[in-house]
Amino acid sequence: MKPRGGYHYRIAHVDLTTGQSDRRAFDEEFARTYVGGRGFNVKLVADNLAPGLDPLGPDNLLAICPGVLNGCYLPSAGKTSFSFISPATGLYGDSNMGGIFGSEIRQAGVDGLAIRGRAPRLSYLFIDDDETRIIENEALAGKGSVETEGLIREQLGDDEVRVASIGPAGENLVKIACVTSELSRNAGRCGVGTVFGSKNLKAIAVRGSKDIPVADVARLRRLAKAGFDALRSHRLFEFWQQQGLMSVIDYVNSIGVMPTHNFMDGVFDRADQVNGVVMEDHYKIGDGNCHLCPMCCSNVCLVKDGRYAGTVIEGPEYETACMFGPNLGVDDFAFVIRANYLCDHLGVDTISAGNLIGVMMEAVETGLLTPADVDGLPMRWGDQESITALLHKMAYREGVGDVLADGSRRVIETWPQLKPIISQVKGLEQSAYDGRVAASMALAYGTSDIGAHHARAWPIAKELELGAGWTLEDKADIVIYHQTVRPLFDMLGVCRLPWIELGFDETQYAGFYSAVTGVEATFEELLGKSRAIYDITRAINIARGATRADDYPPDRVFDDPIPSGPQQGKHATREEYGKLLDIYYAKRGWDAEGTPPSLSAP
Ligand code: SF4
């Protein structure tokens, strides 16, 4: 049955080199197989793959698809996926952003964007309902994301146009550059901002006025009400609104897996100075939320006095607070806010930036490098001046920042002695959970298709709480389940946090999908589609040269036992990890090298 709702059956294709654009139809088979969002993206990227494709070249296709539920009246249905070949890893890359940007794309009458080419001069793309324009504007050069959004709205004379833009880092092809919308909603990972920069694409602005087609509005209303009610009645709902992900700081520190001093330790002795309580008591001035989300997990924070007085951001959340707090030995929450602001303004991913700065701090502290290697910066733990200076150097590729701007792979090439202390997988810097104490988390990082990112699979809490008797099979199973259900959320365009944080029953999404599209599907059927998408990204990565060796977690996971805290002495072993990887491949139906049988090449 053809889906009666959910789709406009058109993707806007834009060639920035020629200035041509058209809206290409897709058929019901495409819609049913790839669902939407990340599913559409992966297919578009796979079909565009050519031998030797340069991630920074004009042929790298940038696919931006909101999911099929994005913009519908459903809890937390405001997520949009960006996919491409990553300049940071050379492999399949994607990133995800909350907000109203994706919904506006759908209201402009398309199910996504496919952008190729390179504009001759710095430009932005304007999707204005049925019209697509490429607008040159070199005056935007060097502007921060926040400023850019305002300037584009001013030029278009529309305060409500939705904008996603890059800062100076993206323009300078910094490989950890992000894309920002609504001032602080970021698609941060894998260098999506770098791909924008490589295309001379400063921003995308969207204005849409059409309806998003829904097959069964009455059913959708009924299911949505039940979903909103379930979330609002959860016992932790209000607590979640108060602190959001900032509450994770205390939890992670208490169980001994807080990345501290460049992932060396698992406990930070001053975590109570950068936690959710400090934020609430001294800095929080309001709540923020992504489009259609009742959970309001964002915290709007203001520094009221001191050297950073006047700094205001929507953030930080856990990852940023950890990577610029404990991971760098920082115990000053005002500075965490300031660093978050700088990352948003410059347009760099907070996770990768905090990770790389931590590497440089440990390197200098332990004598692997000297301050002279870091342009004379002292790089002491907690040194706010060094951190700020290095952030700017990265964004503008000055001095040592030029090396860091190319990410962990170039850092290792430049200083091979740093490989044992860099927490990265496939060239993507690890996010803020320790991989040493739970084998499933090590496997999650190692096998993630985009590199060491927790959003693909986050089994660490379950294994630590419930996993005492788990077999290796159990650990592989939970990773595969996460790597299947979480990508499904991206295909649908919904946030994973209601499920992971408030226990929202994930099987409800089958009902949401059926109400919107008019196609009856079980949750298991949707998981099967997601699993097939994961096989395609695997095939892309193999075509790009990835091997089994790329599915290993960072060296530190094996070689450096946690020195203190509740997890003291814990680390993984290569022998056990190798067995786990064999089991994981077998359960996925892949061969011993991790190759899916049906997809020799996409
Ligand atoms: Fe956005 Fe938080 Fe809601 Fe997720 S839970 S959609 S991140 S506000």
Boltz pocket constraint, residues with backbone or C-beta under 6 A from the ligand:
constraints:
  - pocket:
      binder: B
      contacts: [[A, 76], [A, 77], [A, 78], [A, 98], [A, 288], [A, 289], [A, 290], [A, 291], [A, 293], [A, 294], [A, 295], [A, 296], [A, 297], [A, 298], [A, 495], [A, 496], [A, 497], [A, 498]]
      max_distance: 6.0
